[in-house]
């Protein structure tokens, strides 16, 4: 993530790619291509082959020069990272040596007013990483007050979620809420902040963005897809930027690396053999120099693991968070 106009340097880029340990002849997936920061580092190892995935066609178009420079070693595909297994299969790839993911919104998207991600920039209330599905304005217009409150509380971890939802519903009766400025002003009237605090609308915007892009569902599916695609000894590296994402990654890797079961008082509990071995017992975080150069890096956490010989575990859905389809039905 970097300021516009500068060469893109991914947060924890060298550390994440070092976890992959790229080697000549290896096949890798940059599941969230963005501006190509991780891809550039992976391709710096001679003889690597890379598939870059991004649901944002602007990012894909921005990588065409890299494709040319890579001389056949880089393939870019517009798609969701949850579909990485299908995308690789379409390229004739049955298994890969490494997968890297940078979860969440990119600086490029935040810095473009027309994408509607930022409460600091006037723009349409959109927030879609891709170019399909309902926008944030659609959700704000159609969701029930209770549904909005749940989304803002669960995805935004906003203590004043009920007051924010109530204010949104009252405001939309007066006129449609279609711009980032309108929504930020509505939230700012009910969420008070002291100097030095984050902007009052931060958590509400985060919540809507996560819902619009189904980010937590996508992440969970992408992790399972990477598990299926990685060769024994292949590696997974994931950089996340807030607690909800990191909790999903941490839980997934903990469950997949768990050995044994039961206790000395109870019979051994049958469970799948561990499909991953942890490479990071604790998350890797940016140093002070990286945070100073890019303040958005301050919350980043890198977790990594190596694939074992065991089969992939069955995918399970134990989530209880709001779903986009339910919210759009007025739930």
N, C-alpha and C positions, 0 to 999 in steps of 0.2 A: 504494500500500500504506500503510495507516495503522492506528493502534490502533483497537480497537473503540470505537464511539460517536463518533468524530470523522469529519468529512466526508472522504471518500476523496480522497487526493492521489496520483496515480500517480507512480511513480519516473520521473524525467526526462520528466514529462508535458508541460510547456510546450515542452521541446526537441524531443520526438518529434512533437508536433502542428505545431510550426513547420516541421519537415522536410516535412510533408504539404502545407503552405501552403494550407489550406482556402479555398475561394472559394464565393461564392453560386452556387447551382445545382449544385454538385458532389455526387457520390455517393461515400460513404466506407464502409469496413468496419472496425469495431473487432472484430478477430478473437478477442480474449480480453477480453470485456466486464468481468468481475469486478464491482467496485463502481461502474463507470461513469466512472472518472476521465478517461480519454482521450475517451470519448464526450461528456462534459460540455464539454470544451474545444473539440471539433470543432463541436458544436452551438451554441457561442457565436458562431460565424460565421453570420450570418443567411442563410437560404435553403439551408443544407446539408441533405442527406438522409443518413441513417446506418442501416446494418444492424449490430447488435451480436450477437455469437455467444459462447456459453459452454456448455460441456458440463455445467456444474454448475447444476441447476435452481434451487438456492437463490439463486444470483447472478441468474438470470433473473427470479425472483419479486421479488427486491430492487430490480429496475430498473423495476417497473411504474409507480411514481410519475414516473420520468423520461419514460416513454413518454407518460403523460398530459400532462406539462408541455410535451413537444416538439410536441404538436398535429399528429401525423401525420408528423413528420419522422424519428422513430426507430422501428425495428422490431427486436424482440428475438427471437432464435431459439435454442432449446436444441439444441446440436449440437457436433461437433468442428470445430476450425478448419481441419483438413485438408479439410473438406467445403465450404469457403467458396464455391467455384465453383458447386456444386450448390445451396447455400442461396440464393445470389444469383439463380440462374436461376429458382428457385421463387418469388422475389419479382418476377420479370419484369425483372431487371437483367442486361444482357448484358456490361457493362463498367463499371469504377469508376475514380474519380479518385485514390483513395488507400486504402491498407491499413496499419493499425497493429497490431502484435502485442507482447504482454508475456508472455514465455515463462517457464513454470515455475509453481510453487505460489504461491497468493496468501496474503497475511497473514490474510485472513478464514478461509481453510482451516486455516492453521497454528494459529490461535488458538482453533479449535473442537475441544475434546478428543475429541468423539464422531466426528470425521473420521479420527482415528488417524494424522495426519501428524507429530505432534511427540513427540519422546522426552522432553520436559519435562512433558508432560501425560498423566495416566493415561487411557487410552481403548482402545477396540477396535482391533486392528491391521488397519486398513482401507486407508487411503491412496488410495482412488479419487476422482478429481476428479468423475467422473460417478456413475452409480448402477447400472452393469452391469459384468460381467466379474469375474475373480478378484480377491480382496483380497490384501493383503500377507501375511495369515495363511495363505491358501491356498498362496501361493508358498513360504513358510517350511515349510509342512507337506509339500509334495509335491516340491519341487525336489531334485535330487541334490546331493551335497556339492560335486562339481565344478562343477555349474551355478550353485550359490549363490556359490562362490568367484569364478567368472568375472564374474557380475553385479556383485558387490561391488567387484571390482578395476576393471572397465571403467567402470561407471556411477558408482561411488563414489570411484574413484581411491584405494582403501584399501590400503595396503602390507601390512596384516595380514589380507588377505582369506581366505587359506586357514585361518588359525587361527580366524577368525570363523565361517566355514562349518563347520568341524569342531565348534566349540562349539555351534552351532545344531542340527546333526544329533544330537549327543550329548544335548542338552537335550530335544529333541522326543521322544526315546525314553522319557524319564521322564514327560513330560506335554505336552499340546498347548500351543503358544506362541500365545496369542490376544490379548494386550494389549501396548501400547506399553512399559509398564514392564518386563514380562518380557523383551522383546527387548533393551531398553536395558541391563538388568542383565547379560544374557548377554554382550553385546558389551563392556560395561565390565569384565568379568572377564579379557578377553584383550587388549584395547587399552588401554594405559596412557597417561595424559596428565599433563602438568605444569601447574601453575597458569598460567592465561592462555591455554592451548591451547583449541581447540574441544572440545566434548563428545565423548567417545570414540565415541558412537553416530552422530555426525553423518553420516559418509560412508556407513555401512550403510543408514541411513534414506533418505538421498538416492538411493542405488542402487535400493532396493526401490520407492521412489515413481516413479522414472523408468521402471522396468520395468512396474509395475502400469498406468501410464497411457500406456505406449508413447510417451513424450514425444519421443524423438529421431526416431522414425519419423513421428510427427505433424508435427513441425516441418519435416522435409524435404518432406513432402507439401504442407504449408501454403505453403511458399515457392514451390513449383512452381505451386500453384493461384493464388497472388497474381500470379505472372508472367503466367499465362494471362488473368487478369481485368483487369489494369490497362490503361487506355488509354495510347497514346503520350503522354508527358508526365506520366502518373500516377506517384504516388510510394509507395514502400514504406519503412516505418520499423519496426525490430525492436529491442526491448529484451530482453536476455538477462541471466542472473544467474550462470551458471557457465561454465567453460571449454569444456565439451562442447558446450553450446548455441551459444556464441559462435563456436566453430570451424566449426560447420555453417553458420551465417549468413555468416561471413567467406568460407568456401570457395565457397558458393553465389554470392555477389555477385561474388567475384573471377572465377569461371569465366564468369559471365554478362556481365561487363564487359570481358572480355579482347579485345584487338584484335590482328590479325596472327597470325603463326605462323612456324615455321621459323627459320632463321638465314641468315647470309650464306654459310654452307658447305653448307646443305641447301635443297632446293626448298621453296617455300611450302607449309605444311601446310593443307589445306582445313579450315576450321572455321566454325561458325555465326557470323553477324554478332552483335555484342554486343546483348543484349536490355535491358541496364541501363547507366546511367552513374552511377558512384559519386558520392554527395553527401558521404560521410564517408570520407576516406582513412584516418583513424585513428578509432577509436570515441570517441563522446562519453561522458564519465563524469560522475557527480554531483559537485557542488562540496562544500566542507567543510560549508556550512550545511545542505544537504540530508542529508548523512550524519549530522550531529549530530541533526537532527530525526527521522531514520529510519535507524537503523544497518543495517537490512536492505538499504539502497540501496548499501552500500559496494562491492559487487561488480558493480553494473549497468553494462552497456555498450550504447550505442545505435549502430546502424549503419543507414544509409539510402541509397537509390538511386532514380533516376528512370528510368522505362520509356522505351525508345527505340521507333523505328518498326519494328524487326526483329521477326520472328515469335518466339514463345516457343520455347525450346530443348526438345528431347525430354527427358523426365524419365528419369534414369538412377538405378539403385540400386547403389551401390558400397560399401554398408555391410557391416560384418563384426561388428557388435555382437550380443549375445544377443537372441533374439526371445521374446516372452512365450509363444507357443504351444509352442515347443520346450522352454522351461524347465518349463512345466506338465506336459509329457509325461515329466518326469524327466531332461531334458537338462542 
